[in-house]
Amino acid sequence: MEQDINIEELKSRVIEQIKKVYDPEIPVNIWELGLIYDIQITAEGEAVILMTLTAPNCPEAMSIPMDVELKVREIEGIKDARAIITYDPPWDRNMMSEAAMLELGFL
């Protein structure tokens, strides 16, 4: 049971770090934008983040996942981080949090 608590605590820390990553063209962090689909922490301490981008031709397609990996690797207890990009399902505005929609004037 202790292992489960540690994994959940690490996931919370991963989310906090991800909230520090922004798409340079949008003043909202990628967590609130709904770009993170899944976070897994392996028994070896690797964080695997399944994420998307706002568009397949996003000019930041390389830098945002790298920024996620760098931030997550800073967490004590995380040995490595890997951000995997997917476009299935494709991102749309409905994936944003209410806070993000308010910030961007969609509500």
C-alpha positions as CSV (number, residue, x, y, z in Angstrom):
1,M,0.0,0.0,0.0
2,E,2.9,2.4,0.7
3,Q,4.0,2.0,-2.9
4,D,0.5,3.3,-4.1
5,I,0.8,6.3,-1.9
6,N,4.2,7.2,-3.2
7,I,3.1,6.8,-6.8
8,E,0.1,9.0,-6.2
9,E,2.2,11.6,-4.5
10,L,4.7,11.5,-7.4
11,K,1.9,12.0,-9.8
12,S,0.7,15.1,-7.9
13,R,4.3,16.4,-8.0
14,V,4.4,15.7,-11.8
15,I,1.2,17.7,-12.3
16,E,2.6,20.6,-10.3
17,Q,5.7,20.7,-12.5
18,I,3.6,20.3,-15.7
19,K,1.6,23.4,-14.6
20,K,4.8,25.4,-15.0
21,V,4.9,24.6,-18.7
22,Y,3.2,27.0,-21.1
23,D,2.6,27.1,-24.8
24,P,4.4,30.3,-25.7
25,E,1.5,31.4,-27.8
26,I,-1.2,30.9,-25.1
27,P,-1.1,32.4,-21.6
28,V,-2.4,29.2,-19.9
29,N,-0.3,26.2,-18.7
30,I,-0.6,23.0,-20.7
31,W,-2.3,21.1,-17.8
32,E,-5.2,23.6,-17.8
33,L,-5.3,23.6,-21.6
34,G,-6.1,19.8,-21.4
35,L,-3.0,18.8,-23.3
36,I,-2.0,16.0,-20.8
37,Y,-3.9,12.8,-21.4
38,D,-2.2,10.4,-19.0
39,I,0.6,10.2,-16.4
40,Q,2.1,6.9,-15.4
41,I,4.9,6.3,-13.0
42,T,6.8,3.0,-13.5
43,A,8.2,0.9,-10.7
44,E,11.7,2.1,-11.8
45,G,10.7,5.8,-11.2
46,E,10.2,6.8,-14.8
47,A,7.4,9.2,-15.5
48,V,5.6,8.6,-18.8
49,I,3.4,11.5,-19.9
50,L,1.0,11.0,-22.8
51,M,0.2,14.4,-24.2
52,T,-1.0,16.3,-27.2
53,L,-0.5,19.7,-28.7
54,T,-3.1,22.2,-29.7
55,A,-2.4,21.5,-33.4
56,P,-0.2,18.9,-35.3
57,N,1.8,21.7,-36.9
58,C,2.4,23.5,-33.6
59,P,5.7,25.5,-34.0
60,E,6.6,24.4,-30.4
61,A,6.1,20.7,-31.2
62,M,9.6,19.9,-30.0
63,S,10.2,22.4,-27.2
64,I,7.0,21.8,-25.2
65,P,7.6,18.0,-24.7
66,M,11.2,18.6,-23.9
67,D,10.2,21.3,-21.4
68,V,7.8,18.8,-19.7
69,E,10.6,16.2,-19.5
70,L,13.1,18.6,-18.0
71,K,10.6,19.9,-15.4
72,V,9.5,16.4,-14.4
73,R,13.1,15.2,-14.1
74,E,13.6,17.8,-11.4
75,I,11.3,15.9,-9.0
76,E,12.9,13.9,-6.2
77,G,12.0,10.2,-6.8
78,I,11.7,10.5,-10.5
79,K,14.6,8.9,-12.3
80,D,13.6,9.8,-15.8
81,A,10.7,11.3,-17.8
82,R,9.4,10.7,-21.2
83,A,6.7,12.8,-23.0
84,I,4.9,10.9,-25.7
85,I,2.9,13.0,-28.2
86,T,-0.4,11.7,-29.6
87,Y,-3.1,13.3,-31.7
88,D,-5.7,10.7,-30.8
89,P,-8.0,12.0,-29.7
90,P,-7.3,15.4,-31.3
91,W,-7.3,18.3,-28.9
92,D,-10.2,20.8,-28.9
93,R,-11.3,23.7,-26.7
94,N,-13.7,21.4,-24.7
95,M,-10.6,19.8,-23.1
96,M,-9.6,23.0,-21.4
97,S,-10.4,23.6,-17.7
98,E,-13.0,26.2,-16.8
99,A,-10.1,28.4,-15.5
100,A,-8.4,28.2,-18.9
101,M,-11.6,29.1,-20.7
102,L,-12.1,32.1,-18.4
103,E,-8.5,33.2,-18.9
104,L,-8.8,33.0,-22.7
105,G,-12.3,34.6,-22.8
106,F,-14.3,31.6,-23.9
107,L,-16.7,31.8,-21.0
